[in-house]
Amino acid sequence: MSDALKHECGIALVRLLKPLEYYKEKYGTAFYGIQKMYLMMEKQHNRGQDGAGFASIKLDVEPGERYISRVRSNHAQPIQDVFKQINERINEEMTTHPEYANDVAKQKANIPYIGELFLGHVRYGTFGKNSIESVHPFLRQSNWMHRNLILAGNFNMTNVKELFENLVELGQHPKEMADTVTVMEKIGHFLDKEVMQLYQDCKTEGYSKREASPVIADRLDIAKILARSAKNLDGGYAMAGLLGHGDAFVFRDPAGIRPAYFYQDDEVVVVASERPVIQTVFNVPFESVQEIEPGNALIIKKNGKVSMEQILEPTVKKACSFERIYFSRGSDAEIYQERKNLGKLILPAVLESIDSDTDNTVFSYIPNTAETSFYGLVEAAQDFLNQRKNNYILKNRDTLTAETLQELLAVKIRTEKVAIKDAKLRTFITEDSSRDDLVAHVYDVTYGVIKPTDNLVIIDDSIVRGTTLKMSIIKMMDRLNPKRIVIVSSAPQIRYPDCYGIDMAKLEGLVAFRAALALLKERNLYHIVDEIYAKCKAQENYIDSDVVNYVTAIYDQFTPEEVSAKIAEMLSSPEINAEVKIIFQKVEDLHIACPKNLGDWYFTGDYPTPGGNRVVNRAFMNFYEGKDARAY
C-alpha cells in the first residue's frame, strides 16, 4: 500500500501444558515459552509498531509469591525493547544466583516472566493516544487470584460511549472512555459476580475460604462470563484474556471480522492473529492450524482442558478482506494464491487501458507488498500473449518460416523493477510546502528501461488517500518518459470509512469520496450532498439497528469507471507529460479471489454490524460540518 495506513493489531498466546521441567529436559530451557512468544510477536510486527506488551502467569504458586508479570513498551522498536527488559531481568537473577541454573523450581519461584501462560500484543493505535497507558495487555488487579484479569486484543468497538454508560449504570467509575478499558471492565464485572456466587456456593457446601479457591478455579464458567459481557458489543474483535489462577480465552466477533487461529498438541496451545506465524514458530503444517470460528471462544482451563464454546450466535461471515489484500503476511498459502488471483482477475481492464499492446508495455509494482499480485498479473498477461502467439501460428502455419517462428517465440512480457523505496528517507519537516518536496523523493526510479512509446503499468495493493501517488509515484514515473502511466489497484475503490480496526475514520481523506464530490459539482448535482446530510442528521438519535447508510447515494450517479477517471485526473498534474489512467479491482472479482473473506464495507458501504451505519453517517456529518474529528 503506497499510502501509509495504520491498521490492525496482533495477538499471541501460549499455554504450556507440561511442567516446566519437561521443556528444560526436551528443549534445554525452562524459558521455552518466552522464546516462542518472542518469535510469535516478532513475526507479527507487521500488525503493529506503535507498541508491544507481554504478560505471563505462573500456575500453582504459594500465597505471597508473585505470579503475574507484565512489561509494555511504546519505544521505536517496541518488541525488541520488551524482550530486552525481560532478558536483562532474567540474566540479572541468573548471574546473582548461579544456583538457579539447573533448578527449574527455583527459577519459577524467583525469576519473573517464567511461567506456563503467556499473552503478547503488538499495537497500531486507532483509538486514543500512543501513550504507554494505551499499550496492551491491560491488567485489572485483585487480591482474589481468580479476579485478576489480563486483556489484549485486535479490536475496535463502534459503541464505546454506550458501553461506558453501561458501566456507569452498573455503579462503576471507569477511568477513561476507551474501548479496551470498557470491555475489560465489563468482563471484570461479570467475572467478579461469578466468583462471588461460586464462593457463596462453596461456603454453603462447607468449604473453608482457603479450600474454596481451587474449587472456584475449577467451576468458573468462562463461556457464561463472556456471554454476559458481550451482550452489547458492536465491533470487530479477537480478544484474548488471562485470569490470575490460570484460565485463558480468545473470543472472536460474530461476523469474524478480525482473524484468530490456534494450534494444539500435547505440549502447547497456541493462538495468533495469522496462521503462518504458528506454522513457522512451531513447525506445523497448514492443516494443523485451525481458525477460531466467529462468535466462538477458545477456552483453556487451568487444568489444561481445551474447548471451543459458542458465545454469540454467528452472523453472516464478513471477515476483513483487507487481511487478504494487504494486512496479513503473504506467506499464508491461501493468501498468497488469493493475491495472485487479484492480479490475474484485473488483467482484462489493464489490457483495455493499453489497447492490448503488451509489446510496448512494461509491468511493475509499488510497493513491495504488491509483488504477489504483480506475479498474478504477469502470469495472466503471459497467458494472453501465448494465446496470441498460438492464434498467429495457426493462422499462418502454411507460410511460417523458422526465422519468423523464432522471432515470435522470443517475444515476452516485459517486467522491470522501476521504483525502489528509499527506506532511510524520512519526512522530518512538518511544514506542508517543504514536506511535499520530500515526499516526492520517497521513491527512486530505474532509468533507461522505458521507451517513449511504452505504456508503464504499475500495480499497487490499494489506493486510499492517493497522496503518495500524486506527490511522488506518478511524478517519478513520468521522469522515465513513458507514453502512458497506468496505476492498477488490486483492491476496489475505498469509498467508506472503517470502524473495526483500520485507521480510516474520515471520509474526506478517501480519494474516491473526493472524486465523487468533484463529479457532483461538475454535473450540478451537489444538492445531493445537502440531501444526504439532512437524512443523516434526522437519524442522529436513532438506535443503531434503525440507522440507514445514506452516504451510498454519493456514488449512485456515476459508474465506477467515471469515478476512476476523475481520480486519475485529480492525482495527475499539469507538469505530467504522460497520459495517466487508474484502474480498480471490481468488487465481484475481489470476492472471487478471496472467497473466505467477504467483508467489503469500505468498498460497498455494507457494514456487518449496526454500529457501522451510524459511524459512516457520523463521518459524513463531520465532513459536512467541517469537523476534524473521528466518527467513533
C-alpha positions in Angstrom: 0.0 0.0 0.0 1.7 3.2 -1.2 -0.3 5.3 1.3 0.8 4.8 4.9 -2.1 3.3 6.8 -2.1 2.2 10.4 -4.2 -0.9 10.9 -5.0 -4.0 12.9 -3.2 -5.3 15.9 -1.7 -8.7 16.6 -2.2 -11.1 19.5 -0.1 -14.1 20.6 -1.0 -16.6 23.3 1.0 -19.6 24.5 -0.2 -22.1 27.2 2.4 -24.7 28.2 0.6 -28.0 29.0 3.5 -29.8 30.6 5.5 -29.0 33.7 8.4 -26.6 33.1 10.9 -29.4 33.8 9.6 -31.1 30.7 10.7 -28.2 28.4 14.0 -27.9 30.2 14.7 -31.6 29.5 13.5 -31.7 25.9 14.4 -28.2 24.7 17.2 -27.3 27.1 15.5 -24.4 28.8 12.6 -23.6 31.0 12.3 -20.3 29.2 10.8 -22.2 26.2 7.5 -20.3 26.4 9.2 -16.9 26.5 11.3 -17.8 23.5 8.3 -18.9 21.5 6.4 -15.7 22.5 9.3 -13.6 21.2 9.2 -15.3 17.8 5.4 -15.1 17.6 5.4 -11.4 18.3 8.3 -10.6 16.1 6.7 -12.4 13.2 3.6 -10.3 13.6 5.4 -7.0 13.8 3.8 -6.0 10.6 0.5 -5.8 12.5 1.6 -3.1 14.9 4.7 -0.9 15.6 3.2 1.7 17.9 3.6 -0.5 21.0 4.1 -4.0 22.3 3.3 -5.8 25.5 3.9 -9.1 27.2 2.3 -10.7 30.3 2.9 -14.1 32.0 1.2 -16.1 34.7 2.8 -18.8 36.9 0.5 -21.6 38.0 0.1 -23.1 41.5 2.3 -20.6 43.4 2.2 -20.1 47.1 0.5 -17.1 48.6 2.9 -14.2 48.9 4.8 -15.2 45.7 4.4 -13.0 42.6 2.6 -14.9 39.9 1.8 -12.1 37.3 4.4 -10.3 35.4 3.8 -7.6 32.7 6.0 -5.4 30.6 5.0 -2.9 27.9 6.8 -0.5 25.6 6.0 2.3 23.1 9.6 2.8 22.1 10.6 3.0 18.5 11.3 -0.8 18.4 8.8 -1.9 21.0 9.1 -5.7 20.6 12.8 -5.6 20.9 12.6 -3.3 23.9 10.1 -5.6 25.7 12.3 -8.6 25.4 15.4 -6.6 26.2 13.8 -5.7 29.5 12.8 -9.4 30.1 16.2 -10.7 29.2 18.0 -8.2 31.3 15.9 -9.1 34.3 16.3 -12.9 33.8 20.1 -12.5 33.3 20.4 -10.4 36.4 18.7 -13.1 38.5 20.7 -15.9 36.9 24.0 -14.0 37.4 23.2 -13.2 41.0 22.0 -16.7 41.7 24.1 -19.2 39.7 22.4 -22.0 41.8 19.3 -21.4 39.7 21.0 -22.7 36.5 19.7 -26.2 36.7 16.9 -25.8 39.2 13.6 -25.2 37.4 11.6 -24.9 40.6 13.8 -22.1 41.9 13.7 -20.4 38.5 10.0 -20.4 38.6 9.7 -19.3 42.2 12.3 -16.4 41.9 12.5 -15.2 38.3 9.8 -13.0 36.8 8.2 -13.8 33.4 8.9 -17.5 33.6 5.6 -19.4 33.8 3.1 -21.6 31.9 0.8 -19.0 30.4 1.8 -16.1 28.2 0.0 -13.3 26.3 1.6 -10.9 23.9 0.3 -8.0 21.8 1.6 -5.7 19.1 -0.4 -2.5 18.5 -1.3 0.1 16.0 -3.3 2.8 17.7 -6.6 3.6 16.1 -8.3 4.9 19.3 -6.6 7.1 21.8 -3.1 8.4 22.1 0.0 6.3 21.7 1.0 6.6 25.4 2.3 3.6 27.4 -1.1 3.5 29.2 -2.7 2.6 25.8 -0.5 -0.3 25.2 -1.9 -3.8 25.7 -2.1 -6.1 27.7 -4.3 -4.3 30.2 -4.4 -5.5 33.8 -7.3 -5.5 36.2 -5.9 -6.4 39.6 -7.4 -8.0 42.7 -6.2 -9.9 45.8 -8.5 -12.7 44.7 -6.5 -14.7 42.3 -9.5 -15.5 40.1 -10.5 -11.9 39.7 -7.2 -10.7 38.2 -7.8 -10.2 34.5 -5.3 -9.5 31.8 -6.8 -8.5 28.4 -5.3 -7.8 25.0 -7.0 -7.7 21.6 -7.2 -6.8 18.0 -10.4 -4.9 18.0 -12.3 -1.7 17.7 -15.8 -1.1 19.1 -18.2 1.3 17.4 -20.3 1.9 20.6 -17.7 2.8 23.2 -20.0 5.5 24.6 -22.8 3.0 25.1 -20.5 0.5 26.8 -19.1 3.3 29.0 -22.6 4.3 30.1 -23.5 0.7 30.8 -20.6 0.5 33.2 -21.8 3.7 34.9 -25.2 2.2 35.3 -23.6 -0.8 37.0 -22.2 1.6 39.6 -18.6 1.6 38.2 -16.5 4.7 37.7 -14.3 3.9 34.6 -11.0 5.8 34.4 -11.5 6.6 30.7 -13.8 6.2 27.7 -11.6 3.8 25.6 -12.8 0.6 24.1 -10.2 -1.7 25.8 -10.9 -0.2 29.2 -14.7 -0.5 28.8 -14.5 -4.1 27.5 -12.1 -5.2 30.3 -14.2 -3.6 33.0 -17.4 -5.2 31.6 -15.8 -8.7 31.6 -14.3 -7.9 35.0 -17.8 -7.0 36.4 -19.3 -10.3 35.4 -16.1 -12.2 36.5 -16.5 -10.6 39.9 -20.1 -11.6 40.1 -19.4 -15.2 39.1 -16.5 -15.6 41.6 -18.6 -14.3 44.4 -21.5 -16.6 43.5 -19.2 -19.6 43.4 -17.7 -18.5 46.8 -21.2 -18.4 48.3 -21.9 -21.9 46.9 -18.6 -23.2 48.4 -19.4 -21.6 51.7 -22.9 -23.3 51.7 -21.2 -26.6 50.8 -18.9 -26.4 53.9 -15.7 -25.4 52.2 -13.3 -23.1 54.2 -12.3 -19.8 52.5 -8.9 -21.3 51.6 -10.4 -24.6 50.4 -12.8 -22.7 48.2 -10.1 -21.2 46.0 -9.3 -24.3 43.9 -12.9 -25.2 43.7 -13.8 -21.8 42.3 -11.0 -22.1 39.7 -12.4 -25.5 38.6 -16.0 -24.4 38.4 -15.5 -20.9 36.9 -17.6 -20.8 33.7 -15.7 -18.6 31.3 -18.2 -19.1 28.5 -21.0 -17.8 30.7 -19.0 -14.7 31.8 -18.1 -13.9 28.1 -21.8 -14.3 27.0 -23.0 -11.9 29.6 -20.1 -9.4 28.9 -20.5 -9.5 25.1 -24.2 -8.8 25.1 -24.0 -5.2 23.7 -20.6 -5.3 21.9 -20.7 -3.8 18.4 -17.4 -4.1 16.5 -14.8 -6.3 15.1 -12.7 -8.2 17.7 -10.4 -11.0 18.6 -9.8 -10.6 22.3 -7.6 -12.7 24.5 -7.7 -12.8 28.2 -5.9 -14.5 31.1 -7.2 -15.0 34.6 -4.9 -14.9 37.6 -5.3 -18.5 38.6 -4.6 -19.8 35.0 -7.7 -19.9 32.9 -7.4 -18.3 29.4 -9.7 -17.5 26.5 -9.6 -16.0 23.0 -13.0 -14.7 21.8 -13.9 -13.7 18.2 -16.7 -11.4 17.0 -19.9 -13.0 15.4 -19.1 -11.8 11.9 -15.5 -13.0 12.0 -14.2 -9.5 11.1 -10.9 -9.9 13.0 -8.8 -13.0 12.5 -7.7 -15.6 15.1 -6.0 -19.0 14.6 -5.0 -21.7 17.0 -2.9 -24.9 17.3 -2.9 -27.6 20.0 -0.9 -30.6 20.7 0.1 -32.4 24.0 2.8 -29.8 24.8 1.2 -26.4 23.9 -1.9 -24.5 23.0 -1.1 -21.5 20.7 -3.1 -18.6 19.3 -2.1 -15.9 16.9 -3.7 -13.4 14.5 -2.1 -15.1 11.5 -1.8 -18.8 10.5 1.8 -18.7 9.1 3.1 -17.4 12.4 2.1 -20.6 14.2 3.2 -22.8 11.3 6.7 -21.2 11.3 7.3 -20.9 15.0 6.1 -24.4 15.9 6.9 -26.1 12.6 3.5 -27.5 11.9 1.6 -28.0 8.6 -1.1 -25.7 7.3 -3.9 -28.1 8.1 -2.9 -28.4 11.8 -3.7 -24.7 12.4 -7.4 -24.0 12.8 -9.5 -20.9 12.7 -11.4 -19.8 15.8 -15.0 -19.7 14.4 -16.9 -16.4 14.5 -18.9 -15.9 17.7 -16.8 -18.6 19.5 -14.2 -18.6 22.2 -11.3 -20.9 22.6 -11.2 -21.6 26.3 -8.2 -23.1 28.1 -8.9 -24.1 31.7 -6.3 -24.0 34.4 -6.3 -27.8 34.4 -5.3 -27.9 30.7 -8.7 -28.7 29.3 -9.3 -27.0 26.0 -12.8 -26.4 24.5 -14.4 -24.3 21.8 -17.6 -22.6 23.1 -20.2 -20.6 21.1 -20.6 -17.3 23.0 -22.8 -15.3 20.5 -24.8 -16.5 17.6 -22.7 -16.2 14.4 -24.0 -13.7 11.8 -23.1 -13.8 8.1 -19.4 -14.1 8.0 -17.7 -10.9 6.9 -14.1 -11.5 7.6 -12.0 -8.4 6.6 -10.9 -8.7 3.0 -8.0 -6.2 3.7 -6.4 -9.0 5.6 -6.0 -10.9 2.4 -5.3 -7.9 0.1 -2.6 -6.3 2.3 -2.5 -6.6 6.1 -1.6 -10.3 6.8 1.7 -11.6 5.6 1.6 -13.2 2.2 3.4 -16.4 3.4 0.0 -18.0 4.2 -0.6 -20.5 1.4 -4.2 -19.3 0.8 -3.4 -15.6 1.0 -0.5 -16.0 -1.5 -2.8 -17.6 -4.0 -5.6 -15.1 -3.4 -3.2 -12.2 -4.0 -2.0 -13.8 -7.3 -5.7 -14.2 -8.3 -6.3 -10.5 -7.6 -3.6 -9.7 -10.2 -4.9 -12.2 -12.7 -8.5 -11.0 -12.5 -7.7 -7.4 -13.2 -5.8 -8.1 -16.4 -8.8 -7.6 -18.8 -9.2 -4.0 -17.6 -5.4 -3.5 -17.9 -5.5 -4.8 -21.5 -8.3 -2.4 -22.3 -6.3 0.5 -20.9 -3.2 -0.3 -23.1 -5.2 -1.3 -26.2 -3.9 -4.8 -25.7 -0.5 -3.6 -26.7 1.7 -5.8 -24.5 4.7 -5.5 -26.9 5.0 -1.8 -25.9 4.2 -2.2 -22.2 6.4 -2.6 -19.1 4.8 -4.1 -16.0 6.0 -3.3 -12.5 4.7 -2.8 -8.9 4.8 -0.4 -6.0 5.3 -1.1 -3.1 6.9 -4.4 -2.3 3.7 -5.7 -0.7 2.1 -5.6 -4.2 4.7 -8.1 -5.5 2.4 -11.2 -5.3 -0.4 -9.5 -7.1 2.2 -8.4 -9.7 3.1 -12.1 -10.2 -0.5 -12.9 -10.9 -0.9 -10.0 -13.3 2.2 -11.0 -15.2 1.2 -14.7 -15.4 -2.2 -13.7 -16.8 -0.5 -11.3 -19.3 1.9 -14.1 -20.4 -1.1 -16.4 -20.9 -2.7 -13.7 -23.1 0.5 -13.3 -25.1 0.8 -17.1 -25.5 -2.7 -17.3 -26.8 -2.0 -14.5 -29.3 1.1 -16.4 -30.4 -0.9 -19.6 -30.8 -3.5 -17.8 -32.9 -0.9 -16.4 -35.2 0.8 -19.7 -35.7 -2.4 -21.5 -36.5 -3.4 -18.7 -38.9 0.0 -18.7 -40.7 1.1 -22.3 -40.3 1.4 -22.8 -44.1 3.8 -19.8 -44.6 5.6 -19.7 -41.3 9.4 -19.9 -41.5 11.8 -20.9 -38.8 13.2 -17.4 -38.6 9.7 -15.9 -38.2 8.8 -18.6 -35.6 11.9 -17.8 -33.6 11.1 -14.1 -33.6 7.6 -14.8 -32.5 8.6 -17.1 -29.6 11.2 -14.5 -28.5 8.5 -12.0 -27.6 7.9 -11.9 -23.9 6.0 -9.8 -21.3 8.3 -7.0 -20.2 8.8 -6.6 -16.5 11.1 -4.3 -14.7 11.8 -3.1 -11.2 11.2 0.6 -12.0 10.8 2.0 -8.5 12.8 1.5 -5.3 11.6 3.0 -2.0 14.3 4.8 -0.1 13.7 3.3 3.3 16.1 5.8 5.0 14.3 8.9 3.8 12.1 10.5 6.4 9.8 13.5 6.1 11.2 15.3 9.2 9.9 18.7 8.2 6.2 19.3 9.2 5.6 22.5 7.1 3.4 21.4 4.2 5.4 23.2 1.4 8.6 21.6 2.5 7.2 18.2 3.2 5.7 17.8 -0.2 9.1 18.2 -1.9 10.5 15.5 0.4 7.6 13.1 -0.2 8.3 13.4 -4.0 11.6 11.7 -3.4 10.5 8.8 -1.3 10.9 6.5 -4.4 13.9 6.3 -6.7 13.4 5.1 -10.3 15.4 2.9 -12.6 16.4 4.9 -15.6 16.9 3.5 -19.1 14.3 0.7 -19.2 11.3 2.7 -20.6 11.0 3.9 -24.1 8.9 6.9 -25.1 6.5 4.6 -27.0 5.9 2.4 -23.9 3.0 2.1 -21.5 4.1 1.7 -17.9 1.7 -0.4 -15.8 2.2 -0.2 -12.0 0.2 -2.4 -9.6 -0.5 -1.3 -6.0 -2.3 -3.1 -3.2 -4.9 -0.4 -2.8 -5.3 3.4 -3.1 -6.6 5.1 0.0 -5.8 8.8 0.0 -3.8 9.0 -3.2 -1.3 11.4 -1.6 1.8 9.3 -2.3 0.7 8.6 -5.8 0.1 12.3 -6.5 3.2 13.7 -4.7 5.7 11.0 -5.5 4.9 7.9 -7.6 3.3 9.5 -10.7 5.9 12.3 -10.8 8.7 9.8 -10.5 7.3 7.5 -13.2 6.8 10.4 -15.5 10.6 11.1 -15.4 11.0 7.8 -17.3 9.1 9.4 -20.2 6.5 6.7 -20.9 3.6 7.3 -23.3 1.1 6.3 -20.7 1.1 5.5 -16.9 -1.5 3.0 -15.7 -1.8 2.7 -12.0 -3.6 -0.6 -11.1 -5.2 -1.1 -7.7 -5.7 -4.8 -6.8 -8.4 -3.6 -4.4 -11.7 -1.8 -5.3 -12.2 1.9 -4.7 -12.2 2.6 -0.9 -15.3 4.7 -0.6 -16.3 4.5 3.1 -14.5 4.7 6.5 -13.6 1.6 8.5 -14.6 1.4 12.2 -13.4 -2.1 13.1 -9.6 -1.5 13.5 -8.3 0.1 10.3 -7.3 3.7 10.6 -9.7 5.1 8.0 -12.1 7.2 10.1 -12.6 10.3 7.9 -14.5 10.3 4.6 -12.7 13.4 3.2 -9.4 11.5 3.5 -10.5 9.0 0.8 -9.7 9.9 -2.7 -12.7 8.1 -4.1 -15.0 10.2 -2.0 -13.3 13.4 -3.1 -13.6 12.3 -6.7 -17.3 11.7 -6.3 -17.8 15.2 -4.8 -15.9 16.7 -7.7 -18.2 14.9 -10.2 -21.3 16.1 -8.3 -20.1 19.7 -8.6 -19.2 19.4 -12.3 -22.7 18.0 -13.1 -24.6 20.4 -10.9 -25.7 17.6 -8.6 -24.1 18.9 -5.4 -27.6 19.3 -3.8 -27.4 15.5 -3.3 -24.8 16.3 -0.6 -27.2 18.5 1.3 -30.0 15.9 1.0 -27.7 13.2 2.4 -26.7 15.4 5.3 -30.4 16.1 6.1 -31.1 12.4 6.1 -28.1 11.6 8.3 -29.0 14.4 10.7 -32.5 13.1 11.0 -31.1 9.7 12.2 -28.8 11.2 14.8 -30.7 9.9 17.8 -31.9 6.6 16.3 -30.8 3.3 17.8 -28.1 1.7 15.7 -30.3 -1.1 14.3 -32.6 1.6 12.7 -29.9 3.6 11.1 -29.6 3.5 7.3 -26.4 4.2 5.4 -27.4 7.1 3.2 -23.9 8.0 2.2 -24.0 5.4 -0.6 -26.1 7.9 -2.6 -22.9 10.0 -3.2 -21.8 7.4 -5.7 -25.2 6.4 -7.2 -25.0 8.9 -10.1 -21.7 7.5 -11.5 -20.2 4.3 -12.8 -17.0 3.0 -11.1 -15.1 3.9 -14.3 -16.2 7.5 -14.1 -15.0 7.8 -10.5 -11.7 6.1 -11.5 -11.2 8.6 -14.4 -11.8 11.5 -12.0 -9.3 10.1 -9.5 -6.8 9.8 -12.3 -7.4 13.5 -13.2 -7.1 14.6 -9.6 -3.9 12.7 -9.0 -2.2 13.9 -12.1 -0.9 17.5 -12.5 -0.1 19.9 -15.4 3.6 19.1 -15.4 2.9 15.4 -16.1 3.6 14.6 -19.7 2.3 11.0 -19.8 -1.4 10.1 -20.0 -2.4 8.8 -16.6 -5.0 6.1 -16.1 -6.1 4.5 -12.8 -7.8 1.1 -12.7 -9.5 -0.5 -9.7 -10.5 -4.1 -9.0 -14.2 -5.0 -9.3 -15.9 -5.9 -6.0 -17.2 -9.1 -7.7 -13.7 -10.1 -8.7 -12.4 -9.4 -5.2 -15.0 -11.9 -3.8 -13.9 -14.5 -6.4 -10.3 -14.1 -5.5 -10.9 -14.0 -1.7 -14.0 -16.2 -1.2 -13.5 -16.7 2.6 -13.1 -13.1 3.4 -16.2 -11.3 2.1 -16.0 -8.2 4.4 -16.2 -5.3 1.9 -17.8 -2.4 3.8 -15.0 0.1 3.0 -15.8 -0.6 -0.7 -19.6 -1.1 -0.7 -20.9 0.5 2.5 -22.4 -2.8 3.5 -21.4 -2.8 7.2 -21.5 -6.1 9.1 -22.8 -4.6 12.4 -25.4 -1.9 13.1 -22.9 0.5 14.5 -21.2 0.7 11.1 -24.1 2.6 9.6 -24.0 5.1 12.5 -20.3 5.6 12.0 -20.5 6.3 8.3 -23.3 8.8 8.8 -21.4 10.5 11.6 -18.3 10.6 9.4 -20.4 12.3 6.7 -21.8 14.8 9.1 -18.3 15.6 10.4 -17.3 16.3 6.8 -20.3 18.4 6.0 -20.0 20.4 9.3 -16.2 20.9 8.8 -15.4 19.0 12.0 -11.9 17.4 12.1 -13.0 14.5 14.3 -13.2 10.8 14.3 -16.6 9.2 13.7 -16.2 6.7 16.6 
